[in-house]
Amino acid sequence: MALALLVSTKKGAWILKSDRARRSWDLTGPIFLGHIVHHLVLDPRDRRTLLMAARTGHLGPTVFRSTDAGASWKEAAKPPAFPKAAEGDGRVVDHVFWLEPGHASEPEVWYAGTSPEGLFRSEDGGQSWQVVPGFLRHPMGIDWVMEDPKQSTPDGPIVHSIAIDPRDARHMYLGISGRDGGVFETLDQGKSWTALNRGSLALFLPEPSPEYGQDPHCVRLHPQAPDVLYQQSHCGIYRIQRPARLWERIGEHMPKEVGDIGFPIVLHPRDPDTVWVFPMDGTDVWPRTSPDGKPAVYVTHDAGRSWQRQDRRARA
């Protein structure tokens, strides 16, 4: 089966398409050379529409849309933007970090996560965006976002993970990085939210097990087993099986000399027990590096009970 890889970088985007044997590849790009591309996503509902979250030199943070598999692009008529200061809290979108296709029953709906922390919704395929008021104006919302984004990491606090339950368009999860973030859940499509952080640690705080304030880096819901979620956090790798509300730290089974701090976590599309992570050095080394300067992917095939390093070169 042929495969397409969508590659986002700080210098533009590329699309690689393989032959059926995946032995040769055709490269398309660069797309928007020199622009920061945070996310490039193919809509699984029609398999031809692409959305791109980019930060351009002259347009600032915006979203582009292609309906011909990347041959041509058009900027959103109304990109994600917070209400003006008179109506909102004065926040200004620095960049759009995450794009998420909506539920299969809503073919024109998309969601976007931004920095500073914001959640936006489009109902016309990504051409115009509106803030989700239930998150922006939640009674606890001011506590879930950083008052001063400059106090965060270099790219700022981010709504970086949006997961929609394939069984119910109203049921969603958010992952928010930053010292006031965490994982949050809605059962009514964003009108109300609750924190889902029990068991997830915030070792950088005086109280390591707060209701919120954790720093998740990536949250994933398994498409074939939507009650199973995984989280790669600043303080570990976690798994939860709903309706439980307690995360289990499965990263404790990683090699001690490697640890379980990292940014990405990737789920096997058909096996909810198979997960890949890419550990980083979580000490005071900055910018971040791999542990001992030796990058490698680790995989589990048993839901985190054991992990194997994957860095052997394939033999010809």
C-alpha positions in Angstrom: 0.0 0.0 0.0 1.3 3.4 -0.9 2.0 5.9 1.9 2.1 9.7 2.2 4.2 11.5 4.8 3.3 15.0 5.7 6.4 16.8 7.1 6.2 20.2 8.9 9.3 22.2 9.7 10.4 25.7 10.7 11.4 26.2 7.0 8.3 25.0 5.3 6.4 21.8 4.5 7.0 18.7 2.4 5.0 15.8 1.2 6.6 12.4 0.5 4.6 9.8 -1.5 5.8 6.2 -1.7 5.2 3.5 -4.3 3.1 0.5 -3.3 6.2 -1.3 -2.0 7.4 1.8 -0.1 10.9 1.4 -1.6 10.9 4.7 -3.6 9.5 8.1 -2.8 8.5 11.2 -4.6 9.1 14.5 -2.9 6.7 17.5 -3.2 7.9 20.8 -1.7 9.0 23.0 -0.2 5.6 24.4 0.4 5.8 27.9 1.8 9.6 27.9 2.0 10.9 29.8 4.9 7.6 29.9 6.9 7.2 28.1 10.2 4.7 25.2 9.6 3.4 23.9 12.9 1.0 21.3 11.6 -0.1 19.8 8.3 -3.1 17.5 8.3 -5.0 15.4 5.8 -8.7 15.3 6.4 -9.5 11.5 6.8 -13.1 12.2 5.9 -12.5 13.0 2.3 -8.8 12.1 2.0 -8.0 15.1 -0.3 -8.4 18.2 1.8 -5.3 19.5 3.6 -5.1 22.1 6.4 -1.9 23.8 7.4 -1.1 25.8 10.5 1.7 28.3 9.7 3.3 31.4 11.0 4.4 33.5 8.1 6.7 36.4 7.9 4.1 38.8 6.5 0.7 37.3 7.4 1.6 36.2 11.0 -0.2 33.2 12.5 -2.8 31.7 10.0 -4.3 28.6 8.4 -4.0 27.5 4.8 -6.4 25.1 3.0 -5.9 22.9 0.0 -8.6 20.9 -1.7 -6.4 19.3 -4.4 -3.9 17.4 -2.2 -1.5 20.3 -1.9 -1.3 21.5 -5.5 -2.7 24.9 -4.5 -3.4 26.7 -1.3 -5.7 29.4 0.0 -5.4 31.3 3.3 -8.4 31.2 5.7 -10.6 34.2 5.3 -10.8 34.5 9.1 -8.0 32.7 10.9 -8.2 31.9 14.6 -8.1 35.1 16.7 -9.1 35.9 20.3 -11.8 38.6 20.9 -10.5 42.1 20.9 -9.4 43.6 24.2 -12.7 45.3 24.8 -14.6 41.9 24.6 -11.9 39.5 25.8 -8.8 39.4 28.1 -6.4 40.9 25.7 -4.7 37.7 24.5 -3.4 37.6 20.9 -2.7 34.4 19.0 1.0 33.9 18.6 0.7 30.8 16.5 -1.8 28.0 15.7 -0.1 24.8 16.8 -2.7 22.0 16.3 -5.4 21.2 13.8 -7.9 18.4 14.4 -10.6 17.2 11.9 -14.0 17.1 13.5 -16.2 14.1 14.0 -17.2 12.0 11.0 -20.8 13.2 11.4 -19.6 16.8 10.9 -17.6 16.8 7.7 -17.0 20.5 7.6 -15.9 20.9 11.2 -12.3 21.4 12.3 -10.8 22.4 15.7 -7.6 24.4 16.3 -5.4 24.8 19.3 -3.2 27.9 19.8 -0.6 29.6 21.8 -1.5 31.4 24.1 -4.0 28.7 25.1 -7.1 28.9 23.0 -9.6 26.5 21.3 -11.2 27.4 18.0 -13.8 25.8 15.8 -14.5 26.0 12.1 -17.8 24.9 10.5 -16.8 25.6 6.9 -13.8 23.4 6.3 -11.2 25.7 7.9 -12.1 28.9 6.0 -13.3 30.8 9.0 -12.7 30.2 12.8 -14.5 31.2 15.9 -13.3 30.8 19.5 -15.0 28.1 21.6 -16.6 30.3 24.3 -17.2 27.5 26.7 -13.4 27.1 27.1 -12.5 30.8 26.9 -15.0 31.8 29.5 -15.0 28.8 31.7 -15.1 29.8 35.4 -11.8 28.1 35.9 -10.4 29.1 32.5 -8.3 31.9 34.0 -6.6 29.4 36.2 -6.0 26.9 33.4 -4.0 29.4 31.3 -0.8 31.3 32.1 -1.3 35.0 33.0 2.1 35.8 31.4 3.0 33.5 28.4 6.6 34.9 28.6 7.0 32.8 31.8 6.6 29.6 29.8 9.0 27.7 27.5 10.3 29.4 24.4 7.3 28.6 22.2 4.8 29.5 25.0 1.9 27.6 26.6 -0.1 25.7 24.0 -3.3 23.8 23.4 -1.4 21.0 21.7 -3.7 18.0 21.7 -7.4 17.8 20.7 -9.0 14.3 20.8 -12.6 13.6 19.7 -14.4 10.5 20.7 -15.3 8.7 17.4 -18.5 7.5 19.1 -19.7 11.0 20.2 -19.0 14.3 18.6 -19.8 16.0 22.0 -17.1 14.2 23.9 -13.6 15.7 23.6 -10.3 15.9 25.4 -7.7 18.8 25.4 -4.1 18.7 26.4 -2.5 22.0 27.5 1.2 22.5 28.1 2.6 25.0 30.5 2.7 25.3 34.3 -1.0 25.8 34.6 -2.1 23.2 32.1 -3.2 19.6 32.1 -5.8 17.3 30.5 -9.4 18.5 30.3 -12.6 16.8 29.2 -15.9 18.0 27.8 -19.1 16.0 27.4 -21.1 18.8 25.6 -18.8 19.8 22.8 -17.0 22.5 24.7 -19.7 24.2 26.7 -18.3 22.9 30.0 -15.0 21.3 31.0 -13.5 19.3 33.9 -9.9 18.5 34.7 -8.7 14.9 34.2 -5.3 14.8 35.9 -5.4 12.4 38.9 -2.3 10.3 38.9 -0.4 12.6 36.6 2.4 14.3 38.4 3.7 17.9 38.4 7.0 17.3 40.1 8.0 21.0 39.5 5.3 22.2 41.8 5.2 22.3 45.7 2.2 20.0 45.5 3.1 17.3 42.9 -0.5 16.0 42.5 -2.7 19.1 41.9 -6.1 19.1 40.3 -4.5 20.9 37.3 -1.1 22.5 36.7 0.6 19.5 35.1 2.6 19.9 31.9 1.4 17.2 29.4 3.3 17.4 26.1 1.1 15.1 24.0 -2.3 13.3 24.6 -3.6 10.6 22.3 -6.9 8.7 22.1 -6.9 5.4 20.4 -9.3 5.4 17.4 -10.2 1.7 17.7 -10.4 1.7 21.5 -11.6 5.3 22.4 -11.7 4.6 26.1 -7.9 4.2 26.0 -5.8 7.4 26.2 -2.0 7.8 26.5 -0.1 10.9 27.6 3.5 11.9 27.3 4.1 14.4 30.0 7.0 16.5 31.3 6.8 14.1 34.3 6.3 10.7 32.7 4.4 8.5 30.3 0.8 7.7 31.4 -2.1 5.5 30.3 -5.8 5.7 31.3 -8.8 3.5 30.5 -12.1 5.2 30.9 -14.3 5.5 32.8 -11.4 5.5 35.3 -10.2 9.0 36.3 -6.8 7.9 37.5 -3.8 7.9 35.1 -1.3 5.0 35.5 2.4 5.9 35.1 3.5 3.3 32.6 6.8 5.1 32.0 8.2 3.7 35.2 9.0 0.6 33.3 11.3 2.5 31.0 15.1 2.0 31.6 16.1 4.1 34.6 19.0 5.6 32.8 16.7 6.8 30.0 13.7 8.0 32.0 10.2 8.7 30.7 10.2 12.4 29.8 9.7 13.4 26.2 7.4 15.2 23.7 5.7 12.9 21.2 3.8 9.7 21.7 2.5 7.7 18.7 -0.2 5.0 18.9 -0.5 2.0 16.6 -3.6 2.6 14.5 -5.0 -0.9 15.1 -3.4 -2.2 18.3 -4.2 -0.1 21.5 -1.4 -1.8 23.4 1.4 -0.7 21.0 2.9 2.8 21.5 6.1 4.6 20.5 7.9 7.4 22.4 11.0 9.4 21.8 12.7 10.2 25.2 14.5 13.4 26.0 17.0 14.5 28.6 14.7 16.1 31.2 17.4 17.7 33.4 18.6 21.3 33.0 20.0 20.7 29.5 18.4 23.3 27.2 17.7 23.2 24.3 16.5 19.6 24.8 18.6 16.7 23.7 18.2 12.9 23.8 19.4 11.1 26.9 23.2 10.8 26.8 23.1 12.4 23.3 21.9 9.1 21.8 18.5 9.4 20.2 16.3 6.3 19.9 12.6 5.4 19.7 11.2 3.1 22.4 8.2 0.9 21.8 5.8 -1.1 24.0 3.6 -3.9 22.8 1.9 -4.6 26.1 0.4 -1.2 27.1 3.6 0.0 28.9 4.5 -3.1 31.0 7.8 -3.4 29.1 9.7 -1.2 26.5 12.2 -2.0 23.8 14.8 0.3 22.3 14.6 0.6 18.5 17.9 1.9 17.1 19.4 -1.0 15.3 20.1 -0.4 11.6 18.2 -2.6 9.2 20.4 -5.0 7.3 20.4 -4.8 3.5 
